[in-house]
Amino acid sequence: MAETIRPAQIRVCEPLLEGRESVYVQDCLKTNWISSKGKYIEEFEKGFANYCGCSYGITTTSGTTALHLALAALGIGKEDEVIVPAFTMAACVLAILYTGATPVLIDSEPDTWNLDVNQLEDRITRRTKAIMPVHIYGHPCDMSPIMEVASKHRLFVVEDAAEAHGAEYYGKRVGGIGHVGCFSFYANKIITTGEGGMVVTNDPKIAEKARALKDLSHSPQRRFLHTEIGFNYRMTNLQAAIGLAQLERIEELAERRRSNALRYNSLLANVQGIRLPVEKKWARNVYWMYSIVLEDTFGISRDTLMAKLAQHGIETRPMFIPMHRQPAFLDQGLFKSECYPIADDLSQKGVNLPSGSGLGANVDFVCAAIKEIAAGK
Ligand SMILES: Cc1ncc(COP(=O)(O)O)c(C=O)c1O
C-alpha cells in the first residue's frame, strides 16, 4: 500500500516579512501611491543599487524581465549570440530568445556549479555579443577571467544575480561587477517584493535606455509618442515598499542563510555519499539554496531521498533541468545533440534542501531525517 505523504511543515524557502513591510505598504495605501510612481520605487532603486556598488537601479516586474530589459538596453537582438550556462533556470535562455538572439551553452564547474570559465573562449564566434554568468544558488562566478575574456573580445557581461543578493567576489558584491547586473525579488529570494526584479549598472547610457524601455519608451519630447518598441516592466510602489523594508535587513537575512549553511555543513560532513556545497576562498556564498549532490555511495537515489523527506514533512526541490534537456528549446531547433555532462550529473543527483532565512533549528531536524534515511531506518 502506498504510504501517505504529509504536507510539508518545513518549506524549501519562506520569506521573512518581520520588518517595516506593513508600515510602508500602509503608507502607500493611505497616500494613494499604489502604482509605479512614488517614493518607495525611488528609495528602493537607489538603496539596492548602492548596496550592489552601482549608481543606477531600474526596478522591473520580475527577474526574467530584468534579464530581458538588460539585454534589450544593450541592443542585443537577431543575429547575436549570448553565452549562458546549460545549468541554470530557464529564464536566462527565455530572456535571450525574447530579444531574437541565440543562446549558446557552456557546461559547469563540478564544485561551484557555475559556468566553467575555461570553456568560454571555445564558444565565442563572430556573432557573440554577451556572456551571461549566473551565480548559481548564491555562489559567485569567477568573475575576473570572465571580464578578461569579455574585454579581449569586446563583449558585454550581463550578470544574472537573481539567486545571489549580497554574494561577494573578492569582497565586491555581485551584480556590480559586469556591465549590467540583474536580480529577482520572487518570494523565495534573499530579499523579496513578492514578484519583482531590478537591473543595476554603473553606465548612465545603459541605465537611461533601460529606464525608457521598461516604461513603453515614451519619447522624452512628447508623451504618447513612441519611436522604439518598449515594454511595460514597471514595478509598483507597493512592491517597492516591501522591497525597501527587506533591504533594511538584507545583511541579516543573508547572514542567516550563511549560518544555516554552516550548520548543515557540520551536521552532514560525515555522511557518506553526500557532496556539500563549496565556498571558494575568494567568495562569500550566500547559500540562496543550500544544495547537496548525492553520490552512488549514499545508497539511495535523489528522488527516493526527496520522497522520504516529504514523509517527514520536509519539502525539497530537485536541482535544475539543464537547458539542453528542455523540450521547449529543443522544439525550436536549439541545443540538438549537445552534451553537457556536469549539468546532467547535477540535474540527476542534486537536491535543494530547506534554505529559508528563518529556518533556524529546523536544520537539525532535516539533517537528522537525512541520516535516518541513509541508515535505512
Ligand atoms: C538564475 C535565475 N535567473 C532568473 C530567474 C527569474 O526570476 P523571476 O522568477 O523573478 O522571473 C530566476 C528565478 O528563480 C533564477 O533563479
The ligand as a MOL file (V3000), in Angstrom:
LIG
                    3D

  0  0  0     0  0            999 V3000
M  V30 BEGIN CTAB
M  V30 COUNTS 16 16 0 0 0
M  V30 BEGIN ATOM
M  V30 1 C 19.1050 32.2820 -12.0670 0
M  V30 2 C 17.7400 32.8560 -12.2160 0
M  V30 3 N 17.5190 33.7760 -13.1670 0
M  V30 4 C 16.3100 34.3330 -13.3390 0
M  V30 5 C 15.2480 33.9790 -12.5640 0
M  V30 6 C 13.8940 34.5670 -12.8540 0
M  V30 7 O 13.3940 35.3510 -11.8410 0
M  V30 8 P 11.8090 35.5830 -11.7360 0
M  V30 9 O 11.1970 34.3280 -11.2510 0
M  V30 10 O 11.6890 36.7230 -10.7690 0
M  V30 11 O 11.3440 35.9690 -13.1050 0
M  V30 12 C 15.4110 33.0470 -11.5390 0
M  V30 13 C 14.3020 32.6640 -10.6570 0
M  V30 14 O 14.4030 31.9310 -9.7250 0
M  V30 15 C 16.6910 32.4440 -11.3820 0
M  V30 16 O 16.9010 31.5070 -10.4470 0
M  V30 END ATOM
M  V30 BEGIN BOND
M  V30 1 1 1 2
M  V30 2 1 2 3
M  V30 3 2 2 15
M  V30 4 2 3 4
M  V30 5 1 4 5
M  V30 6 1 5 6
M  V30 7 2 5 12
M  V30 8 1 6 7
M  V30 9 1 7 8
M  V30 10 2 8 9
M  V30 11 1 8 10
M  V30 12 1 8 11
M  V30 13 1 12 13
M  V30 14 1 12 15
M  V30 15 2 13 14
M  V30 16 1 15 16
M  V30 END BOND
M  V30 END CTAB
M  END
